[in-house]
Amino acid sequence: MSGEIKELQSLSPGMPIVFGGNQVTYVDDELAEAFQPGDRLIVAQDTGALLHIPADVAQIAADAVGEAYRAFQQMGSVDDDQVTSFYEEFASRLADDAVFEAIGEANAGDVTRARERGRSTTRLVLDDRMRRGMIDGLRGWAGMSGGVGEVTRRVEHDGWAVEMVRAGLGVIGFVFEGRPNVFADATGVLRSGNTVVFRIGSDALGTAKAIMEHALEPALATSELPRGAASLVATPSRAAGWAMFDDRRLALAVARGSGPAVSQLGGVARQAGTPVSLHGTGGAWIVAADSADSDAFRMAVFNSLDRKVCNTLNTCCIVKSRAEDLIPVFLEALEAAGERRGAASKLDAAPEAMNRLADSWREETKIVGSDGVSLEPRTEPIDADALGEEWEWEESPEVTLHLVDDIDEAVELFNDQSPRFAASLISKDADEHEAFYKAIDSPFVGNGFTRWVDGQYALNRPELGLSNWQYGRLFGRGGVLSGDSAFTLRTRAIQTDPNVNRIDG
């Protein structure tokens, strides 16, 4: 019968699956064999990817979201002092060496297992610096006001008034890579009346469980916040992230991690009708204009390559009129950035830039990448239509170099090929900076190094993540997602004259 709905019980090899309205993909043998009654299948409408969610994983995710959802129903009766107490308790437990010992042991186990699998552990190690950062961040939240109940606008009428009042948005879902500090950061949304459910990368799951058991959940209990106000999806299955983001009880879906994985998660949430805030694809651009000061350019490049994160310099465009003197300056800064990390640097050069390189930049050298040490050419050719490819590096800084006719061409390339994240113009011309700011489609624009793009560093606000404009500009907020920026507005009418009506005008 047309329109009849049945529950999917099985898949067969070669079964056609329609996606995107007019395209077809097919079930492969592996998926057909793995799919069991009770499992779920999400069809990514933008790519046709078939995302299999086993029934047990779907249940774990649903239970965690359910806990956070029920907790949110109780957050209206929670006062600001309780939330402050939670952050102080959480921070104190992380600062307590006796409590932290169990967390440190769990993290050491995660690191060992990750190394045995050949995984990068740069962001996984919960060292003293990361621990201090987590503690400072939590105490930062404790010292802030979430604004819940704040009247943002009041409109007076004869006999009545209307107020716009800040309120919690709901359940915020987080999926992020294996960085334990982000686990603490995510609780920032409680400050503005929300609850949170999170799934961390499998590499850091043991650390996350230990933080929950020894610090976070005891802090919730002591401050008398609702159980489940911060809930962990405790499974290493990647499918748990898909299941969580497909849950319509989420008010906002936040994803941090690698570009393709974050993009896929965002697609799942959007299909479910949930707003997204994606923090995965980064890679900043620097454009050197004809009027660029060579020393300012050198320092901007060098200071943008201290480590690999989303706001690290990824692509550099130099106007051709300054190629002869600025290419050597750029290479000097790139080389110095590698030496600072005890490794050779790596260059990807578009055709015209490639033709201007000295032979020494074409030789093979040892590159320390995310997969270990390898002998490879120091410079690789790259097509001019691939300038947006983001480089993931461990110790050897890697940057793309391209020559452009003018700033307008660089802006056009950025808007067309980049993830539209962060851009910087090196120029002594104020009019060029103004034109660049107006034309570049980026939430973060500067005139020097790119690593300033950070909520804590730039705005003194604990940051949950940075959003680019790859999927469009963000509604109602900037690119820095902070705990106090996840809120909604409720509208309340206050009538002083009981005879107010619509009939008398």
N, C-alpha and C positions, 0 to 999 in steps of 0.2 A: 504494500500500500504506500502511495506517495506521502512523504512526510512522517512516516512511522519511525520512531526512535527506539533503538535497541542498544543494550550495553555491549561493548566490544569484548568478545571472549577470547579471540585468537587472531593471529596474523599468519598469512601464508606467503611463502617466497614469491616475489614478482607481483604482489598485490599493488595495484595503482592507488596512490594517494594524491588527491587534488590539493594544490596550495596556490596562494596568490591569485585566485579567481580563475586563472586559465592555464595553469601549469601542472605538470604531473611528475611525481617522483615514485619510486618503487621500493617496496619492502625487500630488504636483503635476507639471505639465509640466516645470518646471525641474529638479527632482530626477531625474525619469525620464530626461531627456536627459543629465544629467551622470553618472549612475551607470554604471560600466564593470565588466566581469568583473575580479575580484580586489579590488574595493572592498568596504568594509564599511558596514553600516547598524546604528546603535544606535537602538533605540526607547526614548525616555524614558518609563518606565512611570507617572510621576506626571502628565505633561503631554501625552503623545502626540507630542512633538517628534521628528522624524525627523532623526537626526544622521548625515550622510554623511561617511565618511572615505575619501578616495582611497587607492589601494593604495600609492603612493609615500610619502604622509604616514604611513600606518600603519607602513611599514617603517622610516622614520626614527625614529619613536617607539619601536618595538620594539627597534631596535638600541641606542638610548640606554639604555633600561631594562635591556637585556641586559648592557651594559657595567657598569652599576651593580650588577646582580645578581651577576655574576661577581666583581666587586671585593669584594662583601660576603662571599663565600665565603672570601676571604683575610684579612678583617679580624680574625679570631680570632688570627692570628699577629702582629698589629701591636701594638706597645707604646705606652704613654701618651706617652712622650717623642717618638715619631714624629709623633703627632697634634699635640702642642704645637709641634713644629718646623714643621709645615705651616702653622699659624696665624701663627707668627712670620714665616715666609717670605712668605706671602701678604700680610701687613700691610706688610712691608718693601718689597715690590715696588710696592704701591699708594702708599707714601710716597716712592718714588724718582721724582723729577721726570722723569728720562730715560725710565723705563719708562711712567710715567703719561701722557706726551705722546701716545702712540699711542691710549691709552684715551680721553683728552680729545678727540682729533680725531674718533674714532668717535662719541662722545657728541654732539659738535657737529653731526655729520652727521645723527644721529637726530633731534635737536631741530629742525633746519632742515626735514627731511622731514615731521615731525609738524606743524609750523606751516603748511607748505604745504598740508597736508590739513585744516587747520582744527581740529587736535586740541589739547587742553590740554597744556601742557608743564610745569606747576607741579611735578610730581613726577618729571619726566624728566631735568631738568638736573642733571648730576653736578658741582655746584659745590664750592668748597672746604669748605663746611660738611658736605655729604654725604660728601665724601671723608674728612674727619677722622672722621666718625661711623663709616664703614666700617672705618677703621684701628683706631679705639678698640674697636669691637665685636670684631674679630678678635683683638686683643690681650687683650680680656676673656676670650674663649674659651681663649686660650693659658694664662691664669692660673687656669683652673678645672680641677677634676678631673671626669672624665666618670663615674666610679663603676663602670666596667667591671670585673668580677671581685669587686666588693664583696659580702660576705656580709651579707645583710639580716636573716636569721633562721637560727638553728641549733636543732634539736630533738634532744635526746639520748635514746637508747634503750639498753637493755642490749646491749652488743656492737656497736652501730652508731649512726650519727647521720645526720641529713638537714639539708642546707644549702640555703637559697634564695640564689641568686647572680645579681647584675645582669648583663645581657648586652645586646648590640645587638638592636634590633627587626628590622632588615632594610633594605630599600630604601625610602626616604622620597621620595615624589613631590611636587614643588612646582609649582603653576601660579600665577603672580602677575602683577600689572599691571606697567607699565613703570617701575618704580622700581629703578634700579641697586643701591641699597643693600641691597635685599632679596635680591639675587643673592648678596651676601657673607654676609648673615644666614643663608641657607639651609644654608651649609656647617657651621653650628653643630651639626648632628646627627651629624657625624663624631666629635664629642667623646664621645658615648656609644656608639660602636662601630657606627654605621650608615653607609650610603652614601646618596647623594642624586642624584636625576635631576630636572632642572627645565626648565620651559618658561616663558619670559618673554614679555610682550606684544610684539607686532610692532614697536611704536614704539621699544623699547629693545634690539632684537635685535642691532644692530650694536655697541652698547656691550657687551652680554653676550659676544659673540664675541671682542671685543678683550680683555676681562677674562680670559676663558678662555685665550687665546693668550699674553698677556703677563704674567699674574700667577698665575692659579689652577693651570693645568697645570704650569708650571715649579715651583710650590711643592709640588705632589704629587710630582713627580719628585725634587726635592732631598731631601724628607723620606722618600722611598722608600715612600710609600703606594701601594696598588694603582692602576694606571691605570683610570680610570672611576669612582673613588670619588666623584667629583663630575662628573656627565655632563650635557651640555646637549642638549636637543632643538632642533636648529638649523634651524628652519623657521618662517616667519611664519604658517603656516596655523593657524587657530583649531582645526581638526579634530585637530591634534596633541595638544592637551590632552585631548580626548575619548579618543583612542586610548591615551594614556598612562594615564589613570585607569581605563580598561577592562582594563588589564594586571594579571592576577592575581598577578604577581610582586611587586607593591607590598605593603609591610607597612602603610603609612599614606599616605593621600592628603591633601595640604594645599593649599588653594586660597585665594588672596587676590585681591581685586579688587572689581568692582561686584557688587551683590547678585544680580541675575538670573543673571549668568554663573557666579558662584560656586555658586549653588543648583543650576544645571544640572550643573556638574561634580561636585558632591557626589552628585547623583542617579546619575550614571554610575558613580561609584566604589562606591556602596552596592549598585547592581545587580550589580556584579562581586564583591561580598562583601568589599570592602576598607573598613576603618574610615576615617573622614574627620575632618578638623579644618578647619572652614570659617571664614575670616576675611574676610568680605565685607560683610555687612549690619551696620551699626552704628547710630549715632544715639542719643545719650544723652538721658535724661529728667531733668528737675528738677521736684520737687513742692514747692510753697510751702504750708506748713501755716498754720493760724490763728495759731499762736504764732511764726511766722517773724519774725526780726529783719530789717527792711527793708534795712539796710546789708549784712548777710551775704548776703541774697538778691541784691542788686545786684551784689556782687562775684562771687558764684557764677556768675551769668549772664554777666557781662562776661569773666571769666577762663576761661569754657568756650567762647569764640568767637574765639580768636586765629587759628585756621586750620581748614580743613575736613579732618578725618580721622575715623576711626570713633568716637572718643570725644568728638567735638564735640557740644555741646548741640543737640538736634534738636526736642524737644517739651517744652514747659513747661506744667505744670498748676498753677493757683492756686485755692485754695479760695474760694468765692464770698463768704464772710464778710470776706475781705481784698481783694476785687477793687478796691474804690474806691481804696485807697492803694497796692496792690502792682502793679496794671497800669501806672501811670505809672513806677514804679521799674523794672519789667521793660523798658518801652519806652526809658527813659533808658539802661539798660545796653546794649540792643540797638543803639541809635543810636550810642553811644560805641564799640562794637565795630566798627561800620562805619567810623566816622571814623578809627579807628586804622589801618584798611587803605585809607583814602582813597577810600571808596565808600559809597553809600547802603545801608542794610540793608533786608531784605525780611521781611515778616511774612505768615504764613498763619494766619487766625483762624477758629476754629469759631464757629457762629452767635451764641451769647450773648456771646462775647468781641468779635465783630465789632460788635455793637450798642453797645459801650461805648467805641469808638475815636473819637478826635477826627477832624475832617475832614482834617486835615493828613496823617493816615496812610492816607487813601484816594486821595490825589492821585497822578498819574503822576510817575515820576522815572527817572533813569538807573540801571539795575541792571547790575553787572558780573558776568555769569555765566560758566559754562564754555564757552558758545557765543559769548562776546563781550559787547559793550555793547548794551543794548536799552532802549527807553522802555516802561515798563509800570507798572501800579498798584503802589504801595508795599505794599499789603496785598491779598491774594487770599482769598476765602472758601474754607473747606474743610469737608467734612462731618465730623461727630463720629465717624464710623466709619472715618476715614482718617488717624487720628493717627499711625499707624506709618509713613507714607510718609517715606522718608529724602531729605533735600534735598542735592543736590550743588551746591556753589557755589564760585566762584573767588575773588572779592574781596568781594562783597556777602553778609554773613552772612544766613542764612535760617533762621527758626525758626517752629514751629507753637505757637500759644497756645490753651489750652482752659481753661474754668472748670469746677470740680467741686464737688460738695456737701461732700465730705470726703476725707480721705486714703484711706479704704477704696475710694472710687470711683476715685481715681487709680491705686491699685494694681491694681484689677480691669481698668482700661483698659490699663495697661502689660502685664499678664500676657496679655491677650487680643489686643492689637493690635501691640505693639512686637516687635522681633526679640529681646527679652529679653536685652539686652546690659548696659547700665550705667544705674543709677538713683541719684538723690541726693535726700535729704529735707532741706529747710531748716526747722528747728524748734528751739525752745528746750526742748522737752519730752522728757526721756530715755525715758519710757515710749512715746511716739510713735515714737521712733527704733527701739526694741526691737521693737515691733509691726510697723513697716515692714520691718525686716530679715527678720523671720520670714515675712512674707506675700509680699514681692516675689520673683518668680521670675527672679532675675538673679544672675550670677556675680560682678558687681562692684557694690558698694553703698557709698555714701558720704554725707557730710553737708555737702558744699560743692561746689567746682567739679568738673567731670567729667573734665577732661583728665589727671587723675592716673592714669587707667587705661592703664598702659604698663609692661611688664615691666622695662625698663631703668630708667625713672624711679622706679618704685615699689619694685622688688625688687632693684635693682642686678644684674639678670641679663639678658644679651643676649637679646632676644626675637625669636622667629620669627613670632609672630602672636598675636592674641587671638581666642578663640572665644566666641561667644554661646551661648545655650541655645535658639535658634530651633528646632533639630532635636532637642532633648532634652539632658539633662545629660550631661556627659562622663564616660566610664568611667575611673576610676583616676587622674585628674589634674585640675588646676584649669584655669581659662580661659586662663592664660598658657602658651603653648607655647614651651618653651625647649629648647636643644640637649640638655640633660641630663634632660629629661622624656620623651624618646622612647626607651624601653627596655622590655625584658621581663625576666622572672625565669626562670632555669633551676633545676631541682631536682637536686641531686647527693647520692647516698648514699655514705657512708664507713663501710665495715664493718671492725671490728677483730677480731671473733670469727667465724672461718669457719664455725662451727656454727649461726649464726643461721638459723632457718627458721620457717615458718608452721604446721608440724604440731604442735610442742610447746607451742603457745600463745603 
